[in-house]
């Protein structure tokens, strides 16, 4: 036999079998629930965007090195979205005059970046994006941080398991300006500061850019202090000011924040965001006071796995209906439909194959079904089924009607 096509997924992306899908859905459900509680509305868009919106926001170098960019048949440069913020900004700019502000939008898009796959970072991931447009005060940042914190806690993490780190990009830029650095020097030093913990010769590189030994000492800005105080009123106290936290995107204009888990096993941030009041300007629109954040499923999944909190709800049918012979298939299908019609009906699947009963019971248990409904000639004639508990191997003494069956497994 000739060698077939490979069965592995493309490098750096994932397949989601039912158990993996259940883990992902547990995260998504928590994100959706928090979004609804805070009044955020869902939106979505195509994963394909014109390359120019990323080039305008992050520069050609990042687009060329870190994105999936290609030329389509119409000779247009197209990029698989590496993030959602430019897309939502484009959407708001397109209908600015029709929308009622303040807006609270959320989405869970699939994002793509050409990177070296490693723990906490793949070439695709899903990300919970929440953005609020039209609130100029720090109430927006406080709300977003509260949402991030509540989502983690709803997944089982405790406040002592993670921390929120704060800074202010405007204050950072102001500090560099006060030290006499040019705009070019400031941008270069901010890029270095953003990678400070990853650069062994940081002092030497910073001194070369600065033209002198680089000493960075910035006090806590009033904006950061105010955010901390407002979070404390909401009983969120695992918050600290981190003066050298930059967040790499140049579009941030105010408070920025990141969330890290504290075990040390996952050095990448679980979530991050901040204020970006001017991004709509790349679409020729006046800026709108805006703040937002993203939380990715890859790092969060690793954190939950390490904490023993990753497992999702079972996706297998709770009940497998098994006709003993072909003559009982229709009766088995009818019994399954009766089970599905209840107000709180279980998930039900029928196994109409002609395998031995023992094999079908074993398969149902392996798949995760808790109960089997066995339909033989006697059951088919009376519209009943014999209940078998696949976890304990206990079996009902007499066949049960669908209503009785449902009560016994409820």
C-alpha positions in Angstrom: 0.0 0.0 0.0 1.4 3.4 -0.9 2.1 5.9 1.8 -0.9 8.2 2.3 -1.1 11.8 3.2 0.2 12.9 6.6 -2.4 13.0 9.4 -0.7 15.6 11.6 -2.1 19.1 11.5 -0.1 22.0 10.1 2.8 22.9 12.4 1.8 25.1 15.2 -2.0 24.7 14.9 -4.4 22.3 16.7 -7.1 19.7 16.1 -9.9 19.7 18.6 -11.2 16.2 19.3 -14.3 16.1 21.6 -12.3 16.1 24.9 -10.1 19.0 23.6 -13.2 20.8 22.3 -14.8 20.5 25.8 -11.8 22.1 27.4 -12.0 25.0 24.9 -15.7 25.3 25.3 -15.3 25.6 29.1 -13.1 28.6 28.6 -15.3 30.1 25.9 -18.4 29.7 28.1 -16.7 31.5 31.0 -15.7 34.4 28.6 -19.2 34.7 27.2 -20.8 34.6 30.6 -18.7 37.5 31.9 -19.2 39.5 28.7 -23.0 39.2 29.1 -22.9 40.1 32.8 -21.0 43.4 31.9 -23.3 44.3 29.0 -20.9 43.5 26.1 -22.3 42.6 22.7 -20.8 39.9 20.5 -19.5 40.7 17.0 -17.4 38.9 14.4 -15.6 39.4 11.1 -13.7 37.6 8.4 -10.2 36.4 9.4 -9.0 38.0 6.1 -8.1 41.7 6.2 -6.3 44.0 3.9 -2.6 44.0 4.9 -2.4 47.8 4.9 -4.3 48.1 8.2 -1.6 46.0 10.0 1.2 47.8 8.2 -0.2 51.2 9.3 -0.6 50.0 12.9 2.5 47.9 13.6 4.9 48.6 10.6 6.0 46.6 7.6 8.7 44.7 9.4 6.3 42.9 11.8 3.8 42.3 9.0 6.5 40.7 6.9 8.0 38.5 9.6 5.1 37.5 11.9 2.0 37.3 9.8 0.5 35.0 7.1 0.4 37.5 4.2 -0.2 36.7 0.6 -1.3 38.2 -2.7 -4.8 37.2 -3.9 -5.9 36.6 -7.5 -6.9 40.2 -7.7 -3.3 41.3 -6.9 -4.4 42.5 -3.4 -2.2 42.0 -0.4 -4.2 40.0 2.2 -3.3 39.0 5.8 -4.8 36.3 8.1 -5.6 38.5 11.1 -2.9 38.3 13.8 -5.1 40.3 16.2 -8.6 41.7 16.4 -8.1 45.3 17.5 -7.6 46.7 14.0 -10.7 44.9 12.8 -13.0 46.2 15.5 -11.5 49.7 15.0 -12.2 49.4 11.2 -15.8 48.3 11.9 -16.5 51.1 14.3 -14.9 53.6 11.9 -17.1 52.3 9.1 -20.4 52.9 11.0 -19.3 55.5 13.5 -22.3 57.8 12.7 -24.8 55.0 13.1 -23.6 53.5 16.4 -24.7 54.5 19.8 -21.8 55.2 22.2 -20.5 54.1 24.5 -20.1 50.7 22.8 -19.1 47.5 24.5 -18.1 44.8 22.1 -16.6 41.4 22.5 -15.5 38.6 20.2 -13.6 35.3 20.4 -11.7 35.2 17.1 -9.2 32.7 15.8 -5.9 34.6 15.3 -2.8 33.6 13.3 0.9 34.5 13.6 3.9 33.0 12.0 6.0 32.2 15.1 8.2 29.4 16.4 5.7 27.1 18.2 6.5 26.6 21.9 4.7 26.3 25.2 2.2 29.2 25.5 2.6 30.3 21.9 1.3 28.6 18.7 0.7 29.8 15.2 -3.0 30.1 15.8 -5.0 30.7 18.9 -8.4 31.9 20.1 -8.6 35.2 22.0 -11.3 36.8 24.0 -11.3 40.5 22.9 -13.3 43.1 24.9 -13.3 46.7 23.8 -15.2 49.7 25.1 -15.6 52.8 22.9 -16.6 56.2 24.1 -15.6 56.3 27.8 -12.6 58.6 28.4 -12.2 58.0 32.1 -10.4 55.2 33.9 -13.8 53.6 34.6 -13.2 51.7 31.3 -9.8 50.3 32.3 -11.2 49.3 35.7 -14.1 47.5 34.2 -12.0 45.6 31.7 -9.6 44.5 34.4 -12.5 43.4 36.6 -13.8 41.3 33.7 -10.5 39.6 33.2 -10.2 38.9 36.9 -13.8 37.5 37.2 -13.3 35.3 34.2 -10.2 33.7 35.8 -12.0 33.2 39.1 -15.0 31.7 37.4 -12.7 29.1 35.9 -11.5 28.1 39.4 -8.3 30.2 39.8 -8.0 32.1 43.1 -6.6 35.7 43.6 -3.4 34.3 45.0 -2.8 32.3 41.8 -2.4 35.4 39.6 -1.6 39.1 39.6 -2.5 42.2 37.6 0.4 44.5 36.6 -0.2 48.1 35.7 1.6 51.0 34.0 0.8 54.0 31.9 2.3 54.5 28.4 1.6 58.2 28.4 3.5 58.6 31.7 6.3 56.4 30.2 6.6 58.7 27.2 6.5 61.7 29.4 9.3 60.4 31.5 11.6 59.9 28.5 10.7 63.4 27.2 11.5 64.9 30.6 15.0 63.2 30.4 15.7 64.9 27.1 15.4 61.9 24.9 14.4 62.4 21.3 11.3 60.7 19.8 13.5 58.2 18.0 15.5 57.4 21.1 12.3 57.0 23.2 10.7 54.5 20.7 14.0 52.5 20.6 14.3 52.5 24.4 10.7 51.5 24.9 11.2 48.5 22.6 14.3 47.5 24.6 12.4 48.1 27.9 9.6 45.8 26.7 12.2 43.0 26.3 14.3 43.9 29.3 14.0 40.5 31.0 14.9 38.6 27.8 18.0 40.7 26.9 21.2 39.7 28.7 23.1 42.9 27.6 20.2 45.3 28.2 22.4 47.9 29.9 24.8 48.0 27.1 22.2 48.2 24.4 20.2 50.9 26.2 23.4 52.9 26.8 24.2 52.8 23.1 20.7 54.1 22.2 20.7 56.7 25.0 24.3 57.9 24.3 25.0 57.6 28.1 24.4 55.1 30.9 20.7 54.4 31.0 19.0 54.7 34.4 15.3 54.2 34.5 13.5 55.4 37.6 9.8 56.3 37.2 7.4 56.8 40.1 3.8 55.5 40.1 1.6 57.7 37.9 -1.6 59.1 39.4 -3.6 57.2 36.8 -2.2 53.9 37.9 -2.7 54.7 41.6 -6.4 55.6 40.8 -7.0 52.3 39.0 -5.5 50.4 41.9 -7.7 52.2 44.3 -10.8 51.6 42.2 -10.0 47.9 41.9 -9.5 47.7 45.6 -13.1 48.9 46.1 -14.1 45.9 44.1 -12.0 43.7 46.3 -9.4 43.2 43.7 -6.1 43.7 45.5 -3.6 41.4 43.6 -2.5 44.4 41.6 0.9 46.1 41.3 2.6 48.9 39.5 5.4 47.7 37.2 7.3 50.7 35.8 9.1 48.9 33.0 6.0 47.2 31.6 5.6 48.6 28.1 3.3 46.3 26.1 4.7 46.2 22.6 2.0 48.0 20.6 2.7 51.6 19.8 -1.0 52.5 19.7 -1.5 52.5 23.5 -2.1 56.0 24.8 -2.7 55.6 28.5 -3.0 52.9 31.2 -1.8 49.4 30.2 -2.2 46.2 32.1 -1.2 42.5 32.0 -2.3 39.5 34.0 0.3 36.8 35.0 -0.2 33.6 36.9 2.3 33.3 39.8 3.5 29.7 39.8 6.4 30.6 37.5 5.4 27.7 35.1 3.9 30.1 32.5 6.0 33.2 32.0 3.7 34.7 29.3 0.9 36.9 30.2 -2.6 35.4 30.4 -4.2 38.7 29.4 -3.2 42.2 28.4 -4.6 45.4 27.2 -5.0 49.1 27.8 -6.2 52.4 26.4 -5.8 53.3 22.7 -7.6 56.5 21.9 -6.2 57.2 18.5 -6.4 54.0 16.5 -9.4 55.1 14.4 -7.2 57.8 13.0 -5.6 55.3 10.6 -9.0 55.1 8.9 -9.3 58.9 8.5 -11.6 59.2 11.5 -11.1 61.3 14.6 -10.0 59.3 17.6 -12.5 57.9 20.1 -11.7 57.2 23.7 -11.2 53.4 23.7 -9.8 50.7 25.9 -9.7 47.0 25.4 -7.9 43.8 26.3 -7.4 40.3 25.0 -7.0 36.9 26.7 -5.7 33.9 24.7 -6.8 30.3 25.1 -3.3 28.8 24.8 -1.6 30.3 27.8 -4.9 30.1 29.8 -5.3 26.5 28.8 -1.7 25.8 30.1 -2.5 27.6 33.4 -5.7 25.6 33.9 -4.0 22.3 33.0 -1.2 23.0 35.6 -3.9 23.8 38.2 -5.9 20.7 37.5 -8.8 22.8 36.2 -8.8 22.2 32.5 -11.3 19.4 32.1 -14.6 20.4 30.4 -18.0 18.9 30.6 -18.5 15.6 28.9 -19.6 15.8 25.3 -20.5 12.2 24.8 -24.2 11.2 24.8 -25.4 10.5 28.3 -27.5 7.6 27.1 -26.8 5.1 24.3 -29.9 3.3 23.0 -29.0 -0.2 21.8 -31.5 -2.4 19.8 -30.6 -6.0 20.1 -31.5 -6.8 16.5 -32.4 -5.0 13.3 -36.1 -5.7 14.0 -35.8 -3.4 17.1 -34.1 -0.5 15.4 -37.3 1.5 14.8 -38.5 0.9 18.3 -35.1 2.0 19.7 -35.2 5.2 17.6 -38.7 5.9 18.8 -37.6 5.4 22.5 -34.6 7.7 21.9 -36.9 10.4 20.5 -39.2 10.1 23.6 -36.1 10.6 25.9 -35.1 13.7 23.9 -38.5 15.3 24.3 -38.3 16.0 28.0 -37.9 19.4 29.5 -34.4 18.6 30.7 -33.7 15.8 28.3 -30.4 14.0 28.3 -28.2 13.7 25.2 -29.1 10.5 23.4 -27.5 8.5 20.6 -28.6 5.2 19.0 -26.2 2.4 18.1 -27.9 0.5 15.3 -24.9 -1.6 14.3 -25.1 -5.4 14.3 -22.2 -5.9 16.7 -22.5 -8.0 19.8 -24.3 -6.4 22.8 -21.2 -6.6 25.0 -19.1 -4.9 22.3 -21.6 -2.1 22.0 -21.9 -1.6 25.7 -18.1 -1.4 26.0 -18.0 1.2 23.2 -20.7 3.3 24.8 -18.8 3.3 28.1 -15.5 4.1 26.4 -17.2 7.0 24.7 -18.4 8.4 28.0 -22.0 7.4 28.1 -23.2 6.8 31.6 -26.3 4.7 30.7 -27.5 2.3 28.1 -31.1 1.7 27.1 -31.4 -1.8 25.7 -34.3 -2.5 23.4 -35.1 -6.2 22.7 -38.3 -7.9 21.4 -40.1 -7.5 24.7 -39.1 -3.9 25.1 -40.0 -3.1 21.5 -43.5 -4.5 21.9 -44.2 -2.5 25.0 -42.4 0.8 24.1 -39.9 0.4 26.9 -36.2 -0.2 27.4 -34.0 -1.9 30.0 -31.8 0.5 31.9 -28.1 -0.4 32.4 -25.7 1.8 34.4 -22.4 1.6 32.5 -20.4 2.9 35.5 -21.7 0.4 38.1 -23.0 -2.4 35.7 -26.3 -2.4 37.6 -29.4 -3.2 35.4 -33.1 -2.6 36.0 -35.1 -5.6 36.9 -37.9 -4.6 34.6 -38.1 -2.5 31.4 -38.9 1.1 31.9 -41.0 3.6 29.9 -39.2 6.7 28.6 -40.6 8.7 31.5 -39.5 6.2 34.1 -36.1 5.9 32.4 -35.6 9.6 32.6 -36.5 9.8 36.2 -34.0 7.0 37.0 -31.1 8.7 35.3 -32.0 12.2 36.4 
